[in-house]
Amino acid sequence: MSIDKILTLGQTAAELGLIGGLTVLALFLSYSMLNVCDLSTDGCFTLGAAVGTVTAIAGYPWLSLPAAMLAGSLSGFITAALQTRMGVQSLLAGIVVNTGLYSVNMMISGNKAALNMSKTRTVFSMAKDLLKGTPFAGQYILIVALIAVAVVVAMLCLFLRTKLGLSIRATGSNADMVRSSSINPTFTTTVGLCVSGSITALSGCLMAQQQKNFDINMGQGIVTVALASLLIGGVFFSRYKPIPLRAVGAVLGAIVFRIVYALALRLDMPAFMLKLVSAVIVVLAISGPYLREQIPMMRRRWKNAREGRSAG
Amino acid sequence: MLELKNVSKTFHPGTADEKRAMDDVSLRVAEGDFISIIGANGAGKSTLFNAICGSFFVDRGTILLGGRNITMEPEHRRARTIGRLFQDPMRGSAPDMSIEENLSLAAGKGGWLSRMSAADRREFRERLKLLGMGLEDRMKAPVGLLSGGQRQALTLLMATYHVPQLLLLDEHTAALDPATAEKVLALTRSIVEDNHITCLMITHNMQSALDLGNRTLMMDNGRIIYDVSGEERKGLTVSDLTDLFRRSSGRALDNDRMLLS
């Protein structure tokens, strides 16, 4: 493999890692901070893509970003309302919204399972035009993705330092304590899921525009892929590290995941393996610490069984 | 100050587990009272606190705090005027957040989008110094890394950051080692006395029930069976209390957690 090829490969991995990294940042807020596993992420990602695509095709590439984010926060609001005000369990609320979003997304795309944007002006094609003739002409996707991620990381970190942000973190850490601080955890959960929904949708919007294609199934399994990236990111900066470092760690996790995936593809792993690989990573990262704790107990049990046999 | 009028609460009504946790409880607490509450497990002591705090809504009766009817107020709203400490030191603070972040939530200053200022930090530092545990030099440390005693002291500081109308202490030193328990109890005493906070304290230690405060309640089966204050209370001993319990409830105090010394 030539150096050129490696660089191209790395660049593509970084681009996809950064754009998908936005979803990881959304999960960083909902899963790591708020302690809610938001299973509506898949549908929300596609929702952002659908809204962004339709808006861009209608001729408003810039408007596509806030439009997608608004739609995403609405979806987050519904997921939150189901679990905080209507007695639906947290996981079920996500699944229900995810299922419902499929129809909503089809409605938005005008009952089309795919939309093509090869001739549409998108934020990426606009950046391409802007950078034409400069040394960065080849990196326009990377630059747009980098700016988006930098802005979201900065805003998220600033947000998490406000009183509202602290309350959201506390809700995930100890809801009793939030109530005794005279803050309504229903409110903080709602705001948290709205914000994370808007970031997920932004991620979907940019992904569709970068691929120049919207597909109704493009969000499928994104929650597992993003969770895997988040858990990989946790290896860089763990639970008690400062928030900005952990947010950067989450994005790094997404990029590392994409690089490893790209390498695996080079080694002839078929593309459809992506989801199984992410599923296994999530299982390993979550059950690893648990299993490690069990090892001493298993040893004792084996030892006991052996001694029992020899005694008998 | 605080008044409960004929408050009742039944858990799991209509099932085999039906439990009348509060049975027509009426209680009048005067401003500045420090009341200790004793009783066997399941007597309804913590249920009484839960009712006052709003962890659930009572089936019948009214609860007034400072003349305001709080019977139907949600828990987080009542928390503005009621501070509470639990036996479990982990319940009062958020482990993933730093000491200063926890304090900042308790202080609750500014609007939703405001941030902790240098002045806030200075104020937290001064308050933390009062605990005498050196926490003022570890303000950025995550609370999850503190010891149980340190966390309970921090919770005490948070619960009383804005002087509450009412402070509820639910065996808040029972999970600590004796030396730490003593220290936290001394801190509680000085904070309560300095700020003239009206306070209810559940305890399993009969001696401290008599030593602390100006009034003692004994609960059994969801009722207040004995209420003593003033001169009568001064002459009481621990064995008087156990005798009283036997006479009022018709059975012996069979709770091995009751400390008789």
Contacts between the chains, C-beta under 8 A, distances in Angstrom:
chain1	res1	chain2	res2	distance
A	161	B	115	5.4
A	161	B	116	7.4
A	162	B	112	6.6
A	162	B	113	4.8
A	162	B	114	6.5
A	162	B	115	5.6
A	163	B	104	7.3
A	163	B	105	7.5
A	163	B	108	7.4
A	163	B	109	7.8
A	163	B	110	6.1
A	163	B	111	7.1
A	163	B	112	5.5
A	163	B	113	7.2
A	163	B	114	5.5
A	163	B	115	7.4
A	164	B	112	4.1
A	164	B	113	6.3
A	166	B	97	7.0
A	166	B	101	5.5
A	166	B	104	6.2
A	166	B	105	5.6
A	167	B	105	6.5
A	169	B	94	7.0
A	169	B	96	6.7
A	169	B	97	5.9
A	169	B	101	7.6
A	170	B	94	4.3
A	170	B	97	6.2
A	170	B	102	7.8
A	170	B	105	5.8
A	172	B	96	7.5
A	173	B	94	3.7
A	173	B	95	5.9
A	173	B	96	4.3
A	173	B	97	6.1
A	174	B	90	7.8
A	174	B	91	7.2
A	174	B	93	6.8
A	174	B	94	4.4
A	174	B	95	6.8
A	176	B	91	5.4
A	176	B	92	7.6
A	177	B	91	7.3
A	177	B	92	6.0
A	177	B	93	5.8
A	177	B	94	5.3
A	177	B	102	7.6
A	177	B	105	7.6
A	178	B	76	7.6
A	178	B	94	7.9
A	178	B	105	7.5
A	179	B	75	5.2
A	179	B	76	4.6
A	179	B	79	6.0
A	180	B	76	8.0
A	180	B	79	4.9
A	180	B	83	7.6
A	180	B	84	6.1
A	180	B	92	7.0
A	180	B	158	8.0
A	180	B	159	7.1
A	181	B	79	6.9
A	181	B	105	4.6
A	181	B	106	5.6
A	181	B	108	6.2
A	181	B	158	7.6
A	182	B	76	5.4
A	182	B	77	6.9
A	182	B	79	4.5
A	182	B	80	4.6
A	182	B	108	6.4
A	183	B	76	6.1
A	183	B	105	7.3
A	183	B	108	7.7
A	184	B	74	7.4
A	184	B	76	4.8
A	185	B	76	7.5
A	239	B	96	6.5
A	240	B	96	7.6
A	240	B	142	4.8
A	240	B	144	7.2
A	240	B	145	7.3
